[in-house]
Amino acid sequence: MHVDKTRELRRQRSTLRSLALGIIAFGLWSVLKVILLLLFTPLDAILGEETAAYFTQSGMQNLFYVFLIVAVLLFSSADLIPRFYVARKARKESLGQDQGRAWVVWAFILFVVWIVLDVMGIVTFRSSAENAYLGILDLIVSMILDVTATVILGELCFTALRTKKLAQEVG
């Protein structure tokens, strides 16, 4: 019985390590997705025709894009920092180092927030599809990736709790 629990603990820790990597990968993808969207969307689709014409005529179009990307990176850090925190703690936990329970609470809070954001994305899908510059296929793919990231985080929460319980039993 003890051998089976030890084997299951190793499996859960391996899963936890993979899920932590997934959290980091999807975090970086979310930032890259926004930056690529900004780079491939015409300026007038972002700002409106009059404002875009002002930036284009004054020669500040490239400066505006640089400013926009810096702003996106700053705002994205509000999402990336908690993701990296949770992923780092999950990775250490997967290596057998007890990291306490605070990171699991943060992971659960992120999970709930992402569920809310995914539901809002699904509810607003119709209006987003009508106004999408790049098309409905990009919205569908983006939505699938966002839901996948949420499922990975939910799985990470479950696996973290299971790993902690097994570690106490094996102990």
MDTraj code that builds the backbone (N, CA, C; nanometers):
import mdtraj as md
import numpy as np

residues = "MET HIS VAL ASP LYS THR ARG GLU LEU ARG ARG GLN ARG SER THR LEU ARG SER LEU ALA LEU GLY ILE ILE ALA PHE GLY LEU TRP SER VAL LEU LYS VAL ILE LEU LEU LEU LEU PHE THR PRO LEU ASP ALA ILE LEU GLY GLU GLU THR ALA ALA TYR PHE THR GLN SER GLY MET GLN ASN LEU PHE TYR VAL PHE LEU ILE VAL ALA VAL LEU LEU PHE SER SER ALA ASP LEU ILE PRO ARG PHE TYR VAL ALA ARG LYS ALA ARG LYS GLU SER LEU GLY GLN ASP GLN GLY ARG ALA TRP VAL VAL TRP ALA PHE ILE LEU PHE VAL VAL TRP ILE VAL LEU ASP VAL MET GLY ILE VAL THR PHE ARG SER SER ALA GLU ASN ALA TYR LEU GLY ILE LEU ASP LEU ILE VAL SER MET ILE LEU ASP VAL THR ALA THR VAL ILE LEU GLY GLU LEU CYS PHE THR ALA LEU ARG THR LYS LYS LEU ALA GLN GLU VAL GLY".split()
xyz = np.array([
    [0.0823, -0.1197, 0.0000],
    [0.0000, 0.0000, 0.0000],
    [0.0866, 0.1260, 0.0000],
    [0.1918, 0.1240, 0.0817],
    [0.2815, 0.2390, 0.0905],
    [0.3550, 0.2621, -0.0424],
    [0.3912, 0.1518, -0.1099],
    [0.4604, 0.1612, -0.2378],
    [0.3679, 0.2240, -0.3423],
    [0.2404, 0.1852, -0.3412],
    [0.1442, 0.2421, -0.4363],
    [0.1270, 0.3925, -0.4141],
    [0.1210, 0.4345, -0.2894],
    [0.1060, 0.5774, -0.2604],
    [0.2312, 0.6548, -0.2995],
    [0.3476, 0.5939, -0.2814],
    [0.4719, 0.6592, -0.3218],
    [0.4764, 0.6742, -0.4734],
    [0.4342, 0.5716, -0.5445],
    [0.4301, 0.5774, -0.6903],
    [0.3298, 0.6840, -0.7364],
    [0.2142, 0.6886, -0.6736],
    [0.1124, 0.7884, -0.7084],
    [0.1623, 0.9300, -0.6779],
    [0.2357, 0.9448, -0.5683],
    [0.2931, 1.0759, -0.5352],
    [0.3917, 1.1201, -0.6427],
    [0.4750, 1.0287, -0.6903],
    [0.5678, 1.0628, -0.7989],
    [0.4928, 1.1045, -0.9243],
    [0.3853, 1.0336, -0.9574],
    [0.3035, 1.0698, -1.0742],
    [0.2412, 1.2069, -1.0584],
    [0.1869, 1.2339, -0.9419],
    [0.1229, 1.3637, -0.9167],
    [0.2257, 1.4768, -0.9239],
    [0.3441, 1.4530, -0.8722],
    [0.4492, 1.5548, -0.8791],
    [0.4938, 1.5790, -1.0231],
    [0.5007, 1.4740, -1.1018],
    [0.5348, 1.4889, -1.2431],
    [0.4269, 1.5684, -1.3160],
    [0.3020, 1.5387, -1.2866],
    [0.1910, 1.6132, -1.3466],
    [0.1958, 1.7593, -1.3048],
    [0.2246, 1.7833, -1.1785],
    [0.2329, 1.9203, -1.1271],
    [0.3431, 1.9978, -1.1994],
    [0.4553, 1.9349, -1.2246],
    [0.5652, 1.9993, -1.2969],
    [0.5235, 2.0349, -1.4401],
    [0.4549, 1.9438, -1.5063],
    [0.4083, 1.9705, -1.6434],
    [0.3050, 2.0822, -1.6467],
    [0.2148, 2.0824, -1.5506],
    [0.1127, 2.1865, -1.5458],
    [0.1745, 2.3237, -1.5186],
    [0.2774, 2.3279, -1.4347],
    [0.3465, 2.4547, -1.4083],
    [0.4082, 2.5095, -1.5360],
    [0.4659, 2.4228, -1.6148],
    [0.5214, 2.4650, -1.7431],
    [0.4111, 2.5168, -1.8354],
    [0.2952, 2.4516, -1.8323],
    [0.1819, 2.4965, -1.9127],
    [0.1329, 2.6341, -1.8717],
    [0.1317, 2.6613, -1.7426],
    [0.0900, 2.7930, -1.6931],
    [0.1839, 2.9011, -1.7463],
    [0.3123, 2.8753, -1.7421],
    [0.4103, 2.9722, -1.7928],
    [0.3947, 2.9898, -1.9441],
    [0.3813, 2.8802, -2.0163],
    [0.3691, 2.8882, -2.1626],
    [0.2448, 2.9671, -2.2033],
    [0.1319, 2.9412, -2.1401],
    [0.0108, 3.0140, -2.1759],
    [0.0175, 3.1602, -2.1321],
    [0.0904, 3.1891, -2.0260],
    [0.1093, 3.3290, -1.9864],
    [0.1884, 3.4063, -2.0899],
    [0.2963, 3.3456, -2.1373],
    [0.3760, 3.4112, -2.2409],
    [0.2971, 3.4220, -2.3713],
    [0.2178, 3.3195, -2.4022],
    [0.1361, 3.3238, -2.5235],
    [0.0351, 3.4382, -2.5168],
    [-0.0250, 3.4605, -2.4010],
    [-0.1266, 3.5665, -2.3909],
    [-0.0663, 3.7038, -2.4187],
    [0.0554, 3.7267, -2.3725],
    [0.1218, 3.8549, -2.3992],
    [0.1595, 3.8640, -2.5467],
    [0.2168, 3.7577, -2.6004],
    [0.2547, 3.7562, -2.7414],
    [0.1331, 3.7758, -2.8322],
    [0.0206, 3.7155, -2.7946],
    [-0.1021, 3.7276, -2.8731],
    [-0.1473, 3.8738, -2.8827],
    [-0.1437, 3.9435, -2.7718],
    [-0.1861, 4.0843, -2.7718],
    [-0.0892, 4.1700, -2.8538],
    [0.0397, 4.1459, -2.8387],
    [0.1387, 4.2232, -2.9142],
    [0.1228, 4.1979, -3.0642],
    [0.1062, 4.0726, -3.1041],
    [0.0871, 4.0420, -3.2459],
    [-0.0416, 4.1033, -3.3001],
    [-0.1460, 4.1005, -3.2200],
    [-0.2714, 4.1626, -3.2618],
    [-0.2523, 4.3120, -3.2853],
    [-0.1776, 4.3772, -3.1969],
    [-0.1516, 4.5204, -3.2140],
    [-0.0670, 4.5483, -3.3379],
    [0.0307, 4.4629, -3.3633],
    [0.1187, 4.4850, -3.4775],
    [0.0494, 4.4613, -3.6111],
    [-0.0457, 4.3679, -3.6150],
    [-0.1103, 4.3356, -3.7417],
    [-0.2458, 4.4028, -3.7611],
    [-0.2890, 4.4799, -3.6649],
    [-0.4136, 4.5546, -3.6790],
    [-0.3782, 4.6959, -3.7220],
    [-0.4419, 4.7450, -3.8279],
    [-0.4125, 4.8824, -3.8713],
    [-0.4427, 4.9832, -3.7598],
    [-0.3665, 5.0913, -3.7623],
    [-0.3796, 5.1928, -3.6585],
    [-0.5204, 5.2515, -3.6530],
    [-0.5851, 5.2697, -3.7677],
    [-0.7193, 5.3285, -3.7654],
    [-0.8224, 5.2333, -3.7057],
    [-0.7972, 5.1027, -3.7092],
    [-0.8879, 5.0083, -3.6443],
    [-0.8729, 5.0138, -3.4923],
    [-0.7563, 5.0550, -3.4463],
    [-0.7327, 5.0654, -3.3024],
    [-0.7823, 5.1996, -3.2493],
    [-0.7474, 5.3079, -3.3181],
    [-0.7722, 5.4427, -3.2667],
    [-0.8908, 5.5153, -3.3291],
    [-0.9303, 5.4728, -3.4440],
    [-1.0279, 5.5496, -3.5206],
    [-0.9554, 5.6266, -3.6299],
    [-1.0276, 5.6642, -3.7324],
    [-0.9646, 5.7236, -3.8506],
    [-0.8991, 5.8591, -3.8234],
    [-0.9658, 5.9464, -3.7494],
    [-0.9119, 6.0814, -3.7271],
    [-0.7843, 6.0790, -3.6441],
    [-0.7865, 6.0030, -3.5368],
    [-0.6686, 5.9955, -3.4506],
    [-0.5529, 5.9277, -3.5231],
    [-0.5829, 5.8217, -3.5972],
    [-0.4792, 5.7522, -3.6730],
    [-0.4181, 5.8442, -3.7780],
    [-0.5012, 5.9250, -3.8423],
    [-0.4507, 6.0194, -3.9425],
    [-0.3570, 6.1208, -3.8778],
    [-0.3893, 6.1664, -3.7571],
    [-0.3031, 6.2618, -3.6860],
    [-0.1654, 6.2002, -3.6602],
    [-0.1633, 6.0767, -3.6067],
    [-0.0354, 6.0124, -3.5772],
    [0.0438, 5.9839, -3.7041],
    [-0.0249, 5.9459, -3.8111],
    [0.0430, 5.9164, -3.9368],
    [0.1019, 6.0434, -3.9981],
    [0.0249, 6.1536, -3.9987],
    [0.0715, 6.2791, -4.0576],
    [0.1848, 6.3408, -3.9764],
    [0.1804, 6.3262, -3.8469],
    [0.2843, 6.3869, -3.7642],
    [0.4091, 6.2987, -3.7551],
    [0.4041, 6.1800, -3.8162],
    [0.5214, 6.0929, -3.8179],
    [0.5443, 6.0198, -3.6870],
    [0.4438, 6.0140, -3.6032],
    [0.4595, 5.9504, -3.4726],
    [0.3939, 5.8125, -3.4663],
    [0.3668, 5.7540, -3.5807],
    [0.2998, 5.6250, -3.5848],
    [0.3844, 5.5169, -3.5167],
    [0.5126, 5.5094, -3.5478],
    [0.5995, 5.4082, -3.4870],
    [0.6167, 5.4324, -3.3375],
    [0.6279, 5.5592, -3.2991],
    [0.6391, 5.5926, -3.1580],
    [0.5137, 5.5482, -3.0824],
    [0.3980, 5.5669, -3.1438],
    [0.2732, 5.5250, -3.0804],
    [0.2705, 5.3740, -3.0610],
    [0.3141, 5.2979, -3.1629],
    [0.3179, 5.1524, -3.1500],
    [0.4118, 5.1090, -3.0380],
    [0.5267, 5.1731, -3.0273],
    [0.6202, 5.1411, -2.9192],
    [0.5559, 5.1702, -2.7836],
    [0.4911, 5.2858, -2.7726],
    [0.4214, 5.3211, -2.6488],
    [0.3125, 5.2193, -2.6169],
    [0.2379, 5.1772, -2.7173],
    [0.1299, 5.0816, -2.6985],
    [0.1829, 4.9467, -2.6520],
    [0.2918, 4.9012, -2.7096],
    [0.3500, 4.7731, -2.6699],
    [0.4043, 4.7803, -2.5275],
    [0.4676, 4.8909, -2.4913],
    [0.5171, 4.9083, -2.3542],
    [0.3988, 4.9083, -2.2562],
    [0.2908, 4.9759, -2.2917],
    [0.1721, 4.9787, -2.2057],
    [0.1134, 4.8383, -2.1910],
    [0.1090, 4.7629, -2.2998],
    [0.0576, 4.6258, -2.2939],
    [0.1456, 4.5405, -2.2028],
    [0.2760, 4.5548, -2.2139],
    [0.3662, 4.4784, -2.1282],
    [0.3492, 4.5137, -1.9808],
    [0.3293, 4.6424, -1.9525],
    [0.3073, 4.6833, -1.8138],
    [0.1773, 4.6253, -1.7584],
    [0.0697, 4.6335, -1.8374],
    [-0.0577, 4.5792, -1.7920],
    [-0.0547, 4.4265, -1.7870],
    [0.0187, 4.3652, -1.8774],
    [0.0294, 4.2192, -1.8787],
    [0.1061, 4.1674, -1.7580],
    [0.1942, 4.2480, -1.7039],
    [0.2678, 4.2037, -1.5855],
    [0.1738, 4.1780, -1.4684],
    [0.0594, 4.2465, -1.4653],
    [-0.0397, 4.2206, -1.3605],
    [-0.0959, 4.0794, -1.3722],
    [-0.0919, 4.0227, -1.4916],
    [-0.1358, 3.8851, -1.5119],
    [-0.0180, 3.7883, -1.5032],
    [0.0960, 3.8280, -1.5558],
    [0.2110, 3.7377, -1.5610],
    [0.2741, 3.7125, -1.4245],
    [0.2809, 3.8135, -1.3413],
    [0.3456, 3.7964, -1.2102],
    [0.2759, 3.6899, -1.1263],
    [0.1409, 3.6949, -1.1114],
    [0.0766, 3.5851, -1.0364],
    [0.0922, 3.4486, -1.1048],
    [0.0889, 3.4464, -1.2381],
    [0.1080, 3.3190, -1.3092],
    [0.2459, 3.2616, -1.2790],
    [0.3494, 3.3446, -1.2887],
    [0.4846, 3.2966, -1.2635],
    [0.5033, 3.2563, -1.1172],
    [0.4401, 3.3295, -1.0264],
    [0.4480, 3.2949, -0.8841],
    [0.3904, 3.1549, -0.8610],
    [0.2695, 3.1332, -0.9120],
    [0.2031, 3.0036, -0.8946],
    [0.2842, 2.8930, -0.9620],
    [0.3315, 2.9178, -1.0830],
    [0.4077, 2.8164, -1.1561],
    [0.5391, 2.7835, -1.0853],
    [0.6057, 2.8860, -1.0336],
    [0.7323, 2.8625, -0.9637],
    [0.7108, 2.7797, -0.8369],
    [0.6072, 2.8151, -0.7615],
    [0.5772, 2.7395, -0.6396],
    [0.5354, 2.5964, -0.6718],
    [0.4574, 2.5787, -0.7789],
    [0.4163, 2.4439, -0.8193],
    [0.5374, 2.3613, -0.8598],
    [0.6282, 2.4239, -0.9290],
    [0.7501, 2.3531, -0.9719],
    [0.8316, 2.3087, -0.8511],
    [0.8489, 2.3976, -0.7538],
    [0.9244, 2.3601, -0.6329],
    [0.8513, 2.2504, -0.5548],
    [0.7191, 2.2628, -0.5495],
    [0.6393, 2.1596, -0.4817],
    [0.6567, 2.0250, -0.5520],
    [0.6655, 2.0271, -0.6842],
    [0.6820, 1.9025, -0.7602],
    [0.8176, 1.8382, -0.7341],
    [0.9124, 1.9172, -0.6905],
    [1.0452, 1.8645, -0.6584],
    [1.0550, 1.8152, -0.5141],
    [0.9423, 1.8203, -0.4427],
    [0.9391, 1.7691, -0.3064],
    [0.9619, 1.8729, -0.1989],
    [0.9737, 1.9989, -0.2363],
    [0.9926, 2.1058, -0.1384],
    [0.8554, 2.1626, -0.1009],
    [0.8189, 2.1529, 0.0262],
    [0.6885, 2.2033, 0.0688],
    [0.6871, 2.3554, 0.0584],
    [0.5903, 2.4089, -0.0146],
    [0.5808, 2.5527, -0.0386],
    [0.4638, 2.6170, 0.0353],
    [0.4058, 2.5459, 0.1300],
    [0.2929, 2.5997, 0.2045],
    [0.1651, 2.5923, 0.1227],
    [0.0635, 2.6652, 0.1684],
    [-0.0660, 2.6607, 0.1003],
    [-0.1038, 2.7916, 0.0328],
    [-0.0301, 2.8975, 0.0576],
    [-0.0668, 3.0286, 0.0026],
    [-0.0678, 3.0269, -0.1498],
    [0.0259, 2.9600, -0.2109],
    [0.0310, 2.9570, -0.3572],
    [-0.0883, 2.8819, -0.4156],
    [-0.1397, 2.7809, -0.3429],
    [-0.2577, 2.7090, -0.3902],
    [-0.3803, 2.8004, -0.3834],
    [-0.3865, 2.8830, -0.2795],
    [-0.4957, 2.9804, -0.2685],
    [-0.4885, 3.0788, -0.3852],
    [-0.3674, 3.1278, -0.4157],
    [-0.3507, 3.2183, -0.5309],
    [-0.3904, 3.1495, -0.6613],
    [-0.3539, 3.0241, -0.6745],
    [-0.3902, 2.9497, -0.7956],
    [-0.5422, 2.9385, -0.8067],
    [-0.6085, 2.9124, -0.6955],
    [-0.7539, 2.9014, -0.6984],
    [-0.8187, 3.0360, -0.7302],
    [-0.7641, 3.1452, -0.6744],
    [-0.8174, 3.2789, -0.7052],
    [-0.8014, 3.3079, -0.8541],
    [-0.6830, 3.2785, -0.9098],
    [-0.6618, 3.2967, -1.0538],
    [-0.7586, 3.2117, -1.1347],
    [-0.7819, 3.0899, -1.0905],
    [-0.8733, 2.9997, -1.1591],
    [-1.0143, 3.0590, -1.1643],
    [-1.0617, 3.1112, -1.0535],
    [-1.1951, 3.1717, -1.0488],
    [-1.2008, 3.2953, -1.1393],
    [-1.0969, 3.3790, -1.1341],
    [-1.0931, 3.4988, -1.2194],
    [-1.0944, 3.4586, -1.3665],
    [-1.0167, 3.3575, -1.4027],
    [-1.0112, 3.3146, -1.5427],
    [-1.1445, 3.2563, -1.5883],
    [-1.2137, 3.1847, -1.4985],
    [-1.3463, 3.1328, -1.5343],
    [-1.4398, 3.2492, -1.5655],
    [-1.4379, 3.3508, -1.4801],
    [-1.5229, 3.4682, -1.5029],
    [-1.4872, 3.5341, -1.6360],
    [-1.3579, 3.5522, -1.6625],
    [-1.3155, 3.6141, -1.7887],
    [-1.3535, 3.5293, -1.9095],
    [-1.3421, 3.3973, -1.8971],
    [-1.3814, 3.3102, -2.0079],
    [-1.5314, 3.3183, -2.0332],
    [-1.6113, 3.3201, -1.9270],
    [-1.7562, 3.3318, -1.9432],
    [-1.7907, 3.4664, -2.0073],
    [-1.7249, 3.5734, -1.9637],
    [-1.7485, 3.7045, -2.0250],
    [-1.7095, 3.7017, -2.1726],
    [-1.6002, 3.6337, -2.2063],
    [-1.5578, 3.6227, -2.3453],
    [-1.6585, 3.5474, -2.4295],
    [-1.7162, 3.4418, -2.3728],
    [-1.8164, 3.3648, -2.4460],
    [-1.9446, 3.4460, -2.4634],
    [-1.9839, 3.5191, -2.3599],
    [-2.1058, 3.5998, -2.3669],
    [-2.0915, 3.7118, -2.4697],
    [-1.9744, 3.7730, -2.4757],
    [-1.9535, 3.8843, -2.5688],
    [-1.9007, 3.8388, -2.7040],
    [-1.8996, 3.7087, -2.7287],
    [-1.8433, 3.6556, -2.8527],
    [-1.9140, 3.7113, -2.9752],
    [-2.0442, 3.7193, -2.9707],
    [-2.1193, 3.7640, -3.0881],
    [-2.0833, 3.9064, -3.1287],
    [-2.0806, 3.9981, -3.0316],
    [-2.0449, 4.1362, -3.0663],
    [-1.8984, 4.1474, -3.1051],
    [-1.8136, 4.0661, -3.0437],
    [-1.6710, 4.0675, -3.0795],
    [-1.6507, 4.0157, -3.2208],
    [-1.7274, 3.9150, -3.2596],
    [-1.7133, 3.8568, -3.3928],
    [-1.7549, 3.9560, -3.5011],
    [-1.8542, 4.0372, -3.4710],
    [-1.8995, 4.1364, -3.5694],
    [-1.7964, 4.2459, -3.5908],
    [-1.7204, 4.2797, -3.4861],
    [-1.6250, 4.3899, -3.4930],
    [-1.4805, 4.3429, -3.5105],
    [-1.4601, 4.2141, -3.5263],
    [-1.3238, 4.1605, -3.5320],
    [-1.2562, 4.1990, -3.6627],
    [-1.1369, 4.2501, -3.6514],
    [-1.0604, 4.2871, -3.7701],
    [-1.0021, 4.1627, -3.8367],
    [-0.9492, 4.0741, -3.7571],
    [-0.8804, 3.9574, -3.8126],
    [-0.9743, 3.8421, -3.8451],
    [-1.0982, 3.8463, -3.8011],
    [-1.1952, 3.7442, -3.8383],
    [-1.2379, 3.6564, -3.7226],
    [-1.3427, 3.5838, -3.7503],
    [-1.4042, 3.5007, -3.6474],
    [-1.3168, 3.3812, -3.6103],
    [-1.2404, 3.3288, -3.7052],
    [-1.1541, 3.2144, -3.6763],
    [-1.0515, 3.2489, -3.5685],
    [-0.9942, 3.3677, -3.5756],
    [-0.8979, 3.4100, -3.4735],
    [-0.9632, 3.4203, -3.3364],
    [-1.0869, 3.4678, -3.3321],
    [-1.1581, 3.4755, -3.2047],
    [-1.1845, 3.3363, -3.1476],
    [-1.2217, 3.2441, -3.2332],
    [-1.2503, 3.1075, -3.1866],
    [-1.1224, 3.0421, -3.1341],
    [-1.0139, 3.0551, -3.2089],
    [-0.8863, 2.9965, -3.1648],
    [-0.8412, 3.0591, -3.0338],
    [-0.8538, 3.1902, -3.0233],
    [-0.8150, 3.2594, -2.9007],
    [-0.8998, 3.2124, -2.7824],
    [-1.0286, 3.1955, -2.8069],
    [-1.1168, 3.1505, -2.7000],
    [-1.0829, 3.0084, -2.6567],
    [-1.0524, 2.9226, -2.7519],
    [-1.0142, 2.7850, -2.7186],
    [-0.8862, 2.7832, -2.6359],
    [-0.7896, 2.8654, -2.6729],
    [-0.6643, 2.8725, -2.5964],
    [-0.6883, 2.9270, -2.4557],
    [-0.7747, 3.0275, -2.4428],
    [-0.8037, 3.0829, -2.3105],
    [-0.8729, 2.9801, -2.2208],
    [-0.9669, 2.9061, -2.2766],
    [-1.0354, 2.8024, -2.1988],
    [-0.9369, 2.6906, -2.1614],
    [-0.8484, 2.6561, -2.2530],
    [-0.7470, 2.5539, -2.2248],
    [-0.6566, 2.5979, -2.1101],
    [-0.6150, 2.7240, -2.1102],
    [-0.5312, 2.7759, -2.0016],
    [-0.6063, 2.7687, -1.8685],
    [-0.7358, 2.7950, -1.8705],
    [-0.8159, 2.7877, -1.7485],
    [-0.8258, 2.6432, -1.7002],
    [-0.8450, 2.5497, -1.7909],
    [-0.8514, 2.4082, -1.7534],
    [-0.7182, 2.3633, -1.6939],
    [-0.6083, 2.4068, -1.7517],
    [-0.4761, 2.3711, -1.6982],
    [-0.4602, 2.4247, -1.5559],
    [-0.5042, 2.5468, -1.5326],
    [-0.4935, 2.6030, -1.3979],
    [-0.5828, 2.5276, -1.2997],
    [-0.7030, 2.4903, -1.3421],
    [-0.7905, 2.4105, -1.2560],
    [-0.7285, 2.2765, -1.2231],
    [-0.6697, 2.2134, -1.3225],
    [-0.6007, 2.0865, -1.3012],
    [-0.4819, 2.1039, -1.2064],
    [-0.4121, 2.2156, -1.2181],
    [-0.3001, 2.2437, -1.1284],
    [-0.3493, 2.2548, -0.9841],
    [-0.4613, 2.3227, -0.9625],
    [-0.5169, 2.3353, -0.8263],
    [-0.5492, 2.1973, -0.7686],
    [-0.6195, 2.1156, -0.8479],
    [-0.6560, 1.9813, -0.8031],
    [-0.5324, 1.8969, -0.7753],
    [-0.4361, 1.8985, -0.8652],
    [-0.3153, 1.8182, -0.8504],
    [-0.2329, 1.8649, -0.7307],
    [-0.2286, 1.9953, -0.7064],
    [-0.1540, 2.0469, -0.5909],
    [-0.2135, 1.9957, -0.4604],
    [-0.3454, 1.9993, -0.4505],
    [-0.4100, 1.9496, -0.3286],
    [-0.3881, 1.7996, -0.3125],
    [-0.3993, 1.7264, -0.4219],
    [-0.3775, 1.5818, -0.4174],
    [-0.2323, 1.5500, -0.3796],
    [-0.1376, 1.6251, -0.4328],
    [0.0041, 1.6028, -0.4013],
    [0.0316, 1.6298, -0.2549],
    [-0.0233, 1.7382, -0.2020],
    [-0.0028, 1.7691, -0.0604],
    [-0.0607, 1.6597, 0.0297],
    [-0.1800, 1.6099, -0.0064],
    [-0.2418, 1.5046, 0.0728],
    [-0.1589, 1.3764, 0.0688],
    [-0.1139, 1.3385, -0.0510],
    [-0.0320, 1.2176, -0.0622],
    [0.1017, 1.2322, 0.0104],
    [0.1610, 1.3500, 0.0032],
    [0.2895, 1.3733, 0.0721],
    [0.2735, 1.3573, 0.2232],
    [0.1589, 1.4000, 0.2769],
    [0.1341, 1.3825, 0.4212],
    [0.1137, 1.2354, 0.4547],
    [0.0435, 1.1626, 0.3667],
    [0.0185, 1.0211, 0.3928],
    [0.1472, 0.9379, 0.3847],
    [0.2302, 0.9707, 0.2862],
    [0.3552, 0.8968, 0.2679],
    [0.4563, 0.9360, 0.3749],
    [0.4546, 1.0629, 0.4046],
    [0.5302, 1.1264, 0.4947],
    [0.6453, 1.1338, 0.5670],
])
top = md.Topology()
chain = top.add_chain()
for i, resn in enumerate(residues, 1):
    res = top.add_residue(resn, chain, resSeq=i)
    for name in ("N", "CA", "C"):
        top.add_atom(name, md.element.get_by_symbol(name[0]), res)
traj = md.Trajectory(xyz[None], top)
